[in-house]
């Protein structure tokens, strides 16, 4: 799958109403537009089945040609299998807790093709819908990928880290309530 027209745009704006002789509406805000070259793009959605669901994104899995994979972070007992994901999660289908990273499958793009190994992570977007009732905690091994709390009633964050992917990079998603959802969108480069 080829990516075209890559455009990363962050914007926040508002108008401040003032009773001033100079101006009655004062614009505030900022805009940041980035046009980087990217040849990798993928997304996934996670929906918790219970309050203790935990998923780990390995940005480069050394047992899978350094390509990204998802893993259950539940380490005690067996996985209940109640976590929904648009990508396969290691540990979910075989019932094992996060003990065997070799059973993972490489994350796929929109055309159901394994994505290439990531050399540089350009942008990561996290989104929790307004229907969520709990908090989703996102913790990354590198702060450039985000340490965030996506609070209930909707939250999102767009990060443009431009960092090199290494086998040590991980991002963990911890759910505090059943039926909460997080969507993750990634733009990256293979060179």
MDAnalysis code that builds the backbone (N, CA, C; Angstrom):
import MDAnalysis as mda
import numpy as np

u = mda.Universe.empty(573, n_residues=191, atom_resindex=np.repeat(np.arange(191), 3), trajectory=True)
u.add_TopologyAttr("name", ["N", "CA", "C"] * 191)
u.add_TopologyAttr("resid", np.arange(1, 192))
u.add_TopologyAttr("resname", ["UNK", "UNK", "UNK", "UNK", "UNK", "UNK", "UNK", "UNK", "UNK", "UNK", "UNK", "UNK", "UNK", "UNK", "UNK", "UNK", "UNK", "UNK", "UNK", "UNK", "UNK", "UNK", "UNK", "UNK", "UNK", "UNK", "UNK", "UNK", "UNK", "UNK", "UNK", "UNK", "UNK", "UNK", "UNK", "UNK", "UNK", "UNK", "UNK", "UNK", "UNK", "UNK", "UNK", "UNK", "UNK", "UNK", "UNK", "UNK", "UNK", "UNK", "UNK", "UNK", "UNK", "UNK", "UNK", "UNK", "UNK", "UNK", "UNK", "UNK", "UNK", "UNK", "UNK", "UNK", "UNK", "UNK", "UNK", "UNK", "UNK", "UNK", "UNK", "UNK", "UNK", "UNK", "UNK", "UNK", "UNK", "UNK", "UNK", "UNK", "UNK", "UNK", "UNK", "UNK", "UNK", "UNK", "UNK", "UNK", "UNK", "UNK", "UNK", "UNK", "UNK", "UNK", "UNK", "UNK", "UNK", "UNK", "UNK", "UNK", "UNK", "UNK", "UNK", "UNK", "UNK", "UNK", "UNK", "UNK", "UNK", "UNK", "UNK", "UNK", "UNK", "UNK", "UNK", "UNK", "UNK", "UNK", "UNK", "UNK", "UNK", "UNK", "UNK", "UNK", "UNK", "UNK", "UNK", "UNK", "UNK", "UNK", "UNK", "UNK", "UNK", "UNK", "UNK", "UNK", "UNK", "UNK", "UNK", "UNK", "UNK", "UNK", "UNK", "UNK", "UNK", "UNK", "UNK", "UNK", "UNK", "UNK", "UNK", "UNK", "UNK", "UNK", "UNK", "UNK", "UNK", "UNK", "UNK", "UNK", "UNK", "UNK", "UNK", "UNK", "UNK", "UNK", "UNK", "UNK", "UNK", "UNK", "UNK", "UNK", "UNK", "UNK", "UNK", "UNK", "UNK", "UNK", "UNK", "UNK", "UNK", "UNK", "UNK", "UNK", "UNK", "UNK", "UNK", "UNK", "UNK", "UNK", "UNK"])
u.atoms.positions = np.array([
    [0.847, -1.170, 0.000],
    [0.000, 0.000, 0.000],
    [0.894, 1.236, 0.000],
    [0.649, 2.136, -0.913],
    [1.421, 3.378, -0.992],
    [0.658, 4.498, -0.295],
    [1.382, 5.298, 0.458],
    [0.771, 6.459, 1.103],
    [0.984, 7.669, 0.219],
    [-0.063, 8.440, 0.022],
    [0.035, 9.680, -0.737],
    [-0.609, 10.799, 0.066],
    [-0.217, 11.999, -0.223],
    [-0.793, 13.195, 0.412],
    [-0.734, 13.142, 1.932],
    [0.430, 12.841, 2.467],
    [0.604, 12.806, 3.915],
    [0.638, 14.226, 4.446],
    [-0.284, 14.537, 5.337],
    [-0.389, 15.869, 5.902],
    [-0.781, 15.727, 7.366],
    [0.068, 16.162, 8.260],
    [-0.200, 16.113, 9.696],
    [-0.512, 17.532, 10.135],
    [-1.696, 17.728, 10.689],
    [-2.126, 19.085, 11.015],
    [-2.673, 19.124, 12.439],
    [-2.133, 20.019, 13.229],
    [-2.624, 20.260, 14.581],
    [-3.153, 21.684, 14.623],
    [-4.327, 21.848, 15.193],
    [-4.878, 23.201, 15.278],
    [-5.739, 23.326, 16.528],
    [-5.589, 24.447, 17.168],
    [-6.468, 24.802, 18.271],
    [-6.786, 26.289, 18.112],
    [-8.054, 26.611, 18.225],
    [-8.411, 28.019, 18.050],
    [-9.694, 28.342, 18.808],
    [-9.824, 29.601, 19.119],
    [-11.015, 30.131, 19.790],
    [-11.027, 31.635, 19.585],
    [-12.172, 32.230, 19.835],
    [-12.262, 33.682, 19.787],
    [-12.641, 34.181, 21.167],
    [-11.859, 35.102, 21.627],
    [-12.076, 35.711, 22.921],
    [-12.931, 36.962, 22.710],
    [-14.079, 36.987, 23.330],
    [-14.937, 38.157, 23.225],
    [-14.506, 39.170, 24.283],
    [-14.211, 40.343, 23.811],
    [-13.724, 41.376, 24.715],
    [-14.516, 42.647, 24.494],
    [-14.624, 43.390, 25.525],
    [-15.264, 44.701, 25.384],
    [-14.153, 45.739, 25.384],
    [-13.625, 45.921, 24.216],
    [-12.491, 46.814, 24.052],
    [-12.797, 47.785, 22.928],
    [-12.161, 48.928, 22.997],
    [-12.341, 49.909, 21.933],
    [-11.604, 49.488, 20.660],
    [-10.571, 48.625, 20.817],
    [-9.779, 48.231, 19.659],
    [-10.383, 47.051, 18.911],
    [-10.883, 46.055, 19.634],
    [-11.421, 44.863, 18.993],
    [-12.402, 44.179, 19.925],
    [-13.481, 43.654, 19.341],
    [-14.447, 42.946, 20.170],
    [-14.234, 41.435, 20.121],
    [-13.543, 40.934, 19.095],
    [-13.213, 39.508, 18.982],
    [-11.714, 39.364, 18.794],
    [-11.077, 38.671, 19.719],
    [-9.635, 38.483, 19.663],
    [-9.374, 37.001, 19.422],
    [-8.763, 36.614, 18.268],
    [-8.479, 35.204, 18.020],
    [-7.281, 34.737, 18.850],
    [-7.400, 33.524, 19.380],
    [-6.286, 32.900, 20.086],
    [-6.103, 31.498, 19.521],
    [-4.888, 30.962, 19.615],
    [-4.663, 29.597, 19.161],
    [-3.366, 29.457, 18.410],
    [-3.234, 28.310, 17.771],
    [-2.038, 28.027, 17.003],
    [-2.296, 26.943, 15.977],
    [-1.418, 26.863, 14.987],
    [-1.531, 25.894, 13.911],
    [-0.150, 25.358, 13.586],
    [-0.045, 24.055, 13.431],
    [1.214, 23.418, 13.062],
    [0.913, 22.417, 11.964],
    [1.454, 22.626, 10.771],
    [1.268, 21.709, 9.661],
    [2.614, 21.109, 9.290],
    [2.659, 19.783, 9.217],
    [3.885, 19.062, 8.901],
    [3.629, 18.209, 7.665],
    [4.507, 18.273, 6.705],
    [4.405, 17.417, 5.520],
    [5.685, 16.590, 5.425],
    [5.682, 15.444, 6.084],
    [6.826, 14.534, 6.085],
    [6.589, 13.402, 5.093],
    [7.657, 12.805, 4.654],
    [7.572, 11.637, 3.799],
    [7.306, 10.410, 4.667],
    [6.263, 9.666, 4.345],
    [5.909, 8.455, 5.082],
    [5.562, 7.352, 4.086],
    [6.004, 6.130, 4.373],
    [5.616, 5.006, 3.524],
    [4.946, 3.886, 4.319],
    [4.679, 4.128, 5.603],
    [3.964, 3.170, 6.447],
    [2.806, 3.896, 7.114],
    [1.642, 3.286, 7.057],
    [0.474, 3.827, 7.750],
    [-0.398, 2.678, 8.217],
    [-0.799, 2.709, 9.474],
    [-1.706, 1.679, 9.985],
    [-2.489, 2.234, 11.163],
    [-3.580, 1.532, 11.479],
    [-4.385, 1.893, 12.641],
    [-4.936, 0.621, 13.267],
    [-5.299, 0.743, 14.524],
    [-5.998, -0.345, 15.190],
    [-6.903, 0.244, 16.263],
    [-7.920, -0.525, 16.608],
    [-8.880, -0.147, 17.638],
    [-8.874, -1.242, 18.689],
    [-8.854, -0.844, 19.948],
    [-8.940, -1.771, 21.072],
    [-10.200, -1.455, 21.863],
    [-10.951, -2.490, 22.247],
    [-12.133, -2.321, 23.104],
    [-11.995, -3.279, 24.274],
    [-12.020, -2.717, 25.475],
    [-11.815, -3.538, 26.671],
    [-13.031, -4.408, 26.958],
    [-12.733, -5.612, 27.432],
    [-13.794, -6.513, 27.859],
    [-14.007, -6.455, 29.354],
    [-12.979, -6.029, 30.072],
    [-13.086, -5.844, 31.519],
    [-12.092, -4.776, 31.962],
    [-12.184, -4.375, 33.196],
    [-11.415, -3.228, 33.691],
    [-9.915, -3.475, 33.767],
    [-9.489, -4.714, 33.686],
    [-8.061, -4.993, 33.819],
    [-7.377, -5.319, 32.506],
    [-8.041, -5.116, 31.380],
    [-7.394, -5.399, 30.095],
    [-6.167, -4.525, 29.918],
    [-5.130, -5.119, 29.359],
    [-3.873, -4.420, 29.120],
    [-3.282, -4.947, 27.818],
    [-2.839, -4.031, 26.953],
    [-2.240, -4.401, 25.671],
    [-0.927, -3.650, 25.525],
    [0.078, -4.332, 24.959],
    [1.388, -3.723, 24.736],
    [1.688, -3.736, 23.246],
    [2.043, -2.578, 22.703],
    [2.499, -2.459, 21.325],
    [4.021, -2.507, 21.343],
    [4.584, -3.512, 20.677],
    [6.040, -3.583, 20.498],
    [6.323, -2.975, 19.130],
    [7.011, -1.862, 19.123],
    [7.241, -1.135, 17.876],
    [8.150, -1.910, 16.929],
    [9.076, -2.703, 17.456],
    [9.929, -3.585, 16.647],
    [10.077, -4.902, 17.391],
    [9.411, -5.932, 16.918],
    [9.505, -7.247, 17.545],
    [10.651, -8.005, 16.883],
    [11.709, -8.275, 17.636],
    [12.913, -8.898, 17.079],
    [12.664, -10.310, 16.549],
    [11.626, -10.992, 17.020],
    [11.308, -12.325, 16.510],
    [10.442, -12.274, 15.252],
    [10.061, -11.069, 14.829],
    [9.224, -10.889, 13.631],
    [9.822, -9.839, 12.698],
    [11.082, -9.994, 12.348],
    [11.780, -9.108, 11.395],
    [11.720, -7.645, 11.806],
    [11.690, -7.398, 13.107],
    [11.638, -6.037, 13.662],
    [10.399, -5.258, 13.237],
    [9.306, -5.956, 13.003],
    [8.038, -5.313, 12.646],
    [7.150, -5.229, 13.885],
    [6.214, -4.271, 13.944],
    [5.407, -4.081, 15.163],
    [4.352, -5.175, 15.359],
    [4.130, -5.513, 16.641],
    [3.144, -6.518, 17.033],
    [2.438, -6.056, 18.307],
    [1.254, -6.626, 18.558],
    [0.488, -6.337, 19.770],
    [0.500, -7.566, 20.673],
    [0.561, -7.321, 22.010],
    [0.640, -8.409, 22.980],
    [-0.259, -8.108, 24.165],
    [-0.854, -9.148, 24.708],
    [-1.602, -8.985, 25.944],
    [-0.619, -8.698, 27.061],
    [-0.951, -7.761, 27.914],
    [-0.094, -7.438, 29.046],
    [-0.521, -8.136, 30.314],
    [-1.582, -8.946, 30.231],
    [-2.063, -9.653, 31.407],
    [-1.112, -10.801, 31.697],
    [-0.504, -10.777, 32.871],
    [0.586, -11.708, 33.158],
    [0.239, -12.798, 34.154],
    [-0.932, -12.780, 34.727],
    [-1.256, -13.831, 35.687],
    [-2.391, -14.688, 35.153],
    [-2.212, -15.978, 35.233],
    [-3.265, -16.884, 34.798],
    [-3.430, -16.888, 33.293],
    [-4.661, -17.028, 32.858],
    [-4.942, -17.064, 31.430],
    [-5.759, -15.852, 31.033],
    [-5.721, -15.554, 29.763],
    [-6.460, -14.426, 29.225],
    [-7.911, -14.840, 29.068],
    [-8.815, -13.955, 29.397],
    [-10.234, -14.286, 29.312],
    [-10.763, -14.235, 27.892],
    [-10.023, -13.639, 26.962],
    [-10.445, -13.607, 25.576],
    [-11.538, -12.597, 25.284],
    [-11.769, -11.670, 26.193],
    [-12.871, -10.739, 26.002],
    [-12.434, -9.376, 25.474],
    [-11.202, -9.232, 25.079],
    [-10.693, -7.983, 24.528],
    [-10.908, -7.989, 23.021],
    [-11.474, -6.923, 22.477],
    [-11.683, -6.820, 21.038],
    [-10.578, -5.957, 20.435],
    [-10.065, -6.379, 19.270],
    [-9.065, -5.605, 18.563],
    [-9.239, -5.810, 17.063],
    [-8.921, -4.783, 16.292],
    [-8.941, -4.917, 14.846],
    [-7.660, -5.559, 14.323],
    [-6.691, -5.821, 15.200],
    [-5.457, -6.543, 14.878],
    [-5.335, -7.713, 15.846],
    [-4.630, -8.767, 15.449],
    [-4.437, -9.915, 16.335],
    [-3.516, -9.524, 17.487],
    [-3.862, -9.996, 18.679],
    [-3.072, -9.728, 19.876],
    [-2.483, -11.040, 20.380],
    [-1.172, -11.107, 20.511],
    [-0.520, -12.313, 21.036],
    [-1.015, -12.559, 22.449],
    [-1.403, -13.797, 22.724],
    [-1.894, -14.148, 24.053],
    [-3.401, -14.229, 24.112],
    [-4.109, -13.565, 23.214],
    [-5.571, -13.600, 23.245],
    [-6.119, -14.924, 22.724],
    [-5.661, -15.366, 21.556],
    [-6.258, -16.557, 20.956],
    [-5.754, -17.851, 21.577],
    [-4.535, -17.856, 22.107],
    [-4.014, -19.094, 22.676],
    [-4.229, -19.179, 24.185],
    [-4.794, -18.139, 24.789],
    [-5.100, -18.169, 26.206],
    [-3.918, -17.971, 27.126],
    [-2.734, -17.739, 26.559],
    [-1.552, -17.559, 27.399],
    [-1.369, -16.089, 27.742],
    [-0.943, -15.844, 28.935],
    [-0.568, -14.481, 29.286],
    [0.689, -14.122, 28.500],
    [1.170, -12.923, 28.611],
    [2.269, -12.398, 27.789],
    [3.591, -13.117, 28.076],
    [3.616, -14.413, 27.786],
    [4.827, -15.183, 28.043],
    [5.534, -15.578, 26.758],
    [4.838, -15.588, 25.643],
    [5.420, -16.055, 24.392],
    [5.186, -15.016, 23.302],
    [6.223, -14.239, 23.002],
    [6.069, -13.187, 21.992],
    [6.195, -13.718, 20.582],
    [6.534, -14.991, 20.418],
    [6.698, -15.531, 19.075],
    [5.362, -15.865, 18.413],
    [4.281, -15.937, 19.179],
    [2.990, -16.256, 18.577],
    [2.277, -15.021, 18.029],
    [2.911, -13.878, 18.086],
    [2.300, -12.643, 17.601],
    [2.285, -12.617, 16.085],
    [1.345, -11.858, 15.541],
    [1.307, -11.608, 14.108],
    [1.640, -10.152, 13.863],
    [2.292, -9.894, 12.758],
    [2.694, -8.536, 12.404],
    [1.447, -7.698, 12.137],
    [1.459, -6.460, 12.598],
    [0.346, -5.548, 12.341],
    [0.209, -5.346, 10.840],
    [-1.035, -5.272, 10.377],
    [-1.296, -5.127, 8.954],
    [-1.848, -3.748, 8.639],
    [-1.635, -3.334, 7.381],
    [-2.179, -2.056, 6.932],
    [-3.612, -2.257, 6.443],
    [-4.190, -1.213, 5.897],
    [-5.579, -1.256, 5.433],
    [-5.833, -2.238, 4.315],
    [-4.791, -2.646, 3.592],
    [-4.957, -3.621, 2.506],
    [-4.644, -5.039, 2.976],
    [-4.566, -5.240, 4.297],
    [-4.302, -6.532, 4.936],
    [-2.947, -7.118, 4.551],
    [-1.972, -6.237, 4.414],
    [-0.596, -6.614, 4.128],
    [0.248, -6.295, 5.360],
    [1.153, -7.216, 5.716],
    [2.063, -6.950, 6.837],
    [2.826, -5.667, 6.551],
    [2.890, -4.792, 7.550],
    [3.626, -3.550, 7.335],
    [5.118, -3.805, 7.423],
    [5.872, -2.920, 6.843],
    [7.332, -3.038, 6.849],
    [7.882, -2.699, 8.236],
    [9.133, -3.050, 8.449],
    [9.810, -2.655, 9.683],
    [9.896, -1.132, 9.729],
    [9.627, -0.569, 10.887],
    [9.625, 0.885, 11.054],
    [11.025, 1.366, 11.407],
    [11.532, 2.306, 10.619],
    [12.818, 2.930, 10.932],
    [12.606, 4.202, 11.745],
    [11.561, 4.972, 11.380],
    [11.281, 6.228, 12.087],
    [9.776, 6.392, 12.271],
    [9.371, 6.665, 13.492],
    [7.968, 6.932, 13.808],
    [7.733, 8.428, 13.622],
    [6.880, 8.776, 12.685],
    [6.628, 10.183, 12.369],
    [5.527, 10.768, 13.247],
    [4.363, 10.086, 13.298],
    [3.225, 10.625, 14.042],
    [2.400, 9.491, 14.636],
    [1.844, 9.754, 15.820],
    [0.955, 8.812, 16.493],
    [-0.247, 9.600, 16.999],
    [-1.439, 9.078, 16.687],
    [-2.681, 9.719, 17.112],
    [-3.452, 8.741, 17.984],
    [-3.834, 9.182, 19.184],
    [-4.626, 8.389, 20.115],
    [-5.991, 9.054, 20.250],
    [-7.064, 8.245, 20.197],
    [-8.411, 8.813, 20.289],
    [-9.302, 7.907, 21.126],
    [-9.967, 8.489, 22.106],
    [-10.958, 7.787, 22.920],
    [-12.291, 8.500, 22.724],
    [-13.342, 7.785, 22.326],
    [-14.621, 8.440, 22.038],
    [-15.327, 8.960, 23.290],
    [-16.283, 9.834, 23.076],
    [-17.023, 10.437, 24.193],
    [-17.889, 9.422, 24.928],
    [-18.115, 8.262, 24.344],
    [-18.919, 7.226, 25.008],
    [-18.145, 6.465, 26.081],
    [-16.833, 6.653, 26.166],
    [-16.035, 5.968, 27.193],
    [-16.427, 6.442, 28.588],
    [-16.437, 5.494, 29.534],
    [-16.775, 5.852, 30.904],
    [-15.596, 5.841, 31.854],
    [-14.495, 5.227, 31.438],
    [-13.322, 5.123, 32.305],
    [-12.133, 5.849, 31.708],
    [-10.999, 5.667, 32.343],
    [-9.750, 6.290, 31.909],
    [-8.886, 5.223, 31.239],
    [-8.300, 5.564, 30.098],
    [-7.333, 4.698, 29.437],
    [-5.958, 5.323, 29.666],
    [-5.070, 4.562, 30.286],
    [-3.723, 5.035, 30.572],
    [-2.792, 4.520, 29.486],
    [-2.064, 5.435, 28.857],
    [-1.090, 5.081, 27.828],
    [0.288, 5.419, 28.372],
    [1.147, 4.395, 28.439],
    [2.492, 4.564, 28.965],
    [3.484, 4.044, 27.938],
    [4.441, 4.874, 27.567],
    [5.431, 4.481, 26.564],
    [6.825, 4.437, 27.165],
    [7.662, 3.577, 26.603],
    [9.036, 3.467, 27.084],
    [9.853, 4.704, 26.724],
    [9.388, 5.475, 25.753],
    [10.002, 6.757, 25.390],
    [8.900, 7.814, 25.464],
    [9.105, 8.849, 26.260],
    [8.066, 9.868, 26.455],
    [7.623, 10.535, 25.162],
    [8.448, 10.500, 24.118],
    [8.062, 11.091, 22.842],
    [6.849, 10.385, 22.237],
    [6.617, 9.125, 22.629],
    [5.454, 8.374, 22.139],
    [4.242, 8.539, 23.043],
    [4.397, 9.230, 24.131],
    [3.262, 9.580, 24.966],
    [3.137, 8.804, 26.251],
    [2.957, 9.530, 27.320],
    [2.482, 9.042, 28.605],
    [1.242, 9.862, 28.881],
    [0.073, 9.260, 28.664],
    [-1.175, 10.022, 28.654],
    [-2.269, 9.341, 29.458],
    [-3.220, 10.141, 29.906],
    [-4.477, 9.652, 30.449],
    [-5.578, 10.145, 29.523],
    [-6.236, 9.209, 28.816],
    [-7.381, 9.587, 27.995],
    [-8.604, 9.436, 28.882],
    [-9.091, 10.548, 29.372],
    [-10.160, 10.547, 30.372],
    [-11.515, 10.224, 29.756],
    [-12.478, 9.932, 30.628],
    [-13.819, 9.598, 30.182],
    [-14.460, 10.785, 29.467],
    [-15.460, 10.503, 28.684],
    [-16.234, 11.495, 27.927],
    [-15.477, 12.049, 26.728],
    [-14.422, 11.355, 26.282],
    [-13.740, 11.711, 25.046],
    [-12.443, 12.449, 25.256],
    [-11.402, 11.992, 24.540],
    [-10.094, 12.634, 24.611],
    [-9.276, 12.181, 23.406],
    [-8.289, 13.001, 23.024],
    [-7.398, 12.618, 21.933],
    [-6.075, 13.346, 22.084],
    [-5.069, 12.810, 21.392],
    [-3.748, 13.441, 21.391],
    [-3.049, 13.078, 20.088],
    [-2.442, 14.069, 19.463],
    [-1.625, 13.855, 18.276],
    [-0.190, 14.202, 18.638],
    [0.701, 13.232, 18.466],
    [2.114, 13.434, 18.761],
    [2.910, 13.284, 17.463],
    [3.900, 14.127, 17.276],
    [4.783, 14.052, 16.115],
    [6.205, 13.891, 16.658],
    [6.571, 12.652, 17.058],
    [7.855, 12.461, 17.737],
    [9.070, 12.439, 16.821],
    [8.910, 11.935, 15.604],
    [10.037, 11.789, 14.666],
    [11.224, 11.108, 15.341],
    [10.979, 9.929, 15.893],
    [12.053, 9.198, 16.569],
    [12.328, 7.876, 15.858],
    [13.544, 7.411, 15.988],
    [13.923, 6.128, 15.412],
    [13.310, 5.006, 16.229],
    [12.752, 4.034, 15.526],
    [12.185, 2.878, 16.203],
    [13.301, 1.907, 16.555],
    [13.251, 1.380, 17.770],
    [14.217, 0.374, 18.204],
    [13.460, -0.779, 18.843],
    [14.132, -1.903, 19.026],
    [13.467, -3.068, 19.607],
    [13.052, -2.845, 21.052],
    [13.554, -1.803, 21.679],
    [13.189, -1.558, 23.079],
    [11.953, -0.670, 23.228],
    [11.441, -0.093, 22.144],
    [10.285, 0.804, 22.248],
    [8.985, 0.026, 22.417],
    [8.217, 0.409, 23.443],
    [6.895, -0.183, 23.672],
    [5.919, 0.908, 24.088],
    [4.652, 0.653, 23.836],
    [3.577, 1.508, 24.330],
    [2.528, 0.592, 24.938],
    [2.127, 0.893, 26.170],
    [1.187, 0.044, 26.902],
    [-0.137, 0.769, 27.083],
    [-1.238, 0.028, 26.892],
    [-2.593, 0.563, 27.043],
    [-3.268, -0.168, 28.195],
    [-3.643, 0.577, 29.237],
    [-4.320, 0.011, 30.403],
    [-5.729, 0.576, 30.491],
    [-6.707, -0.333, 30.584],
    [-8.109, 0.072, 30.669],
    [-8.582, 0.023, 32.117],
    [-9.468, 0.949, 32.481],
    [-10.006, 0.983, 33.844],
    [-11.471, 0.587, 33.897],
    [-12.070, 0.336, 32.730],
    [-13.490, 0.007, 32.694],
    [-13.783, -0.838, 31.454],
    [-14.755, -1.717, 31.555],
    [-15.167, -2.532, 30.420],
    [-15.823, -1.664, 29.353],
    [-15.695, -2.097, 28.110],
    [-16.331, -1.477, 26.935],
    [-15.759, -0.121, 26.542],
    [-14.622, 0.259, 27.091],
    [-13.972, 1.492, 26.644],
    [-13.143, 1.206, 25.392],
    [-12.984, 2.234, 24.563],
    [-12.354, 2.088, 23.250],
    [-11.218, 3.088, 23.102],
    [-10.142, 2.645, 22.451],
    [-9.082, 3.561, 22.035],
    [-8.730, 3.218, 20.590],
    [-8.578, 4.260, 19.783],
    [-8.140, 4.107, 18.391],
    [-6.730, 4.678, 18.300],
    [-5.855, 3.960, 17.586],
    [-4.463, 4.376, 17.422],
    [-4.155, 4.427, 15.926],
    [-3.629, 5.556, 15.465],
    [-3.230, 5.737, 14.068],
    [-1.741, 6.079, 14.050],
    [-0.985, 5.404, 13.190],
    [0.470, 5.602, 13.128],
    [0.901, 5.907, 11.698],
    [1.738, 6.914, 11.559],
    [2.429, 7.199, 10.299],
    [3.919, 7.051, 10.566],
    [4.609, 6.353, 9.659],
    [6.020, 6.063, 9.893],
    [6.750, 5.933, 8.561],
    [8.047, 5.689, 8.665],
    [8.874, 5.529, 7.483],
    [9.748, 4.278, 7.669],
    [9.985, 3.573, 6.576],
    [10.799, 2.355, 6.644],
    [12.288, 2.628, 6.431],
    [12.624, 3.875, 6.113],
    [14.040, 4.215, 5.895],
    [14.473, 5.345, 6.794],
])
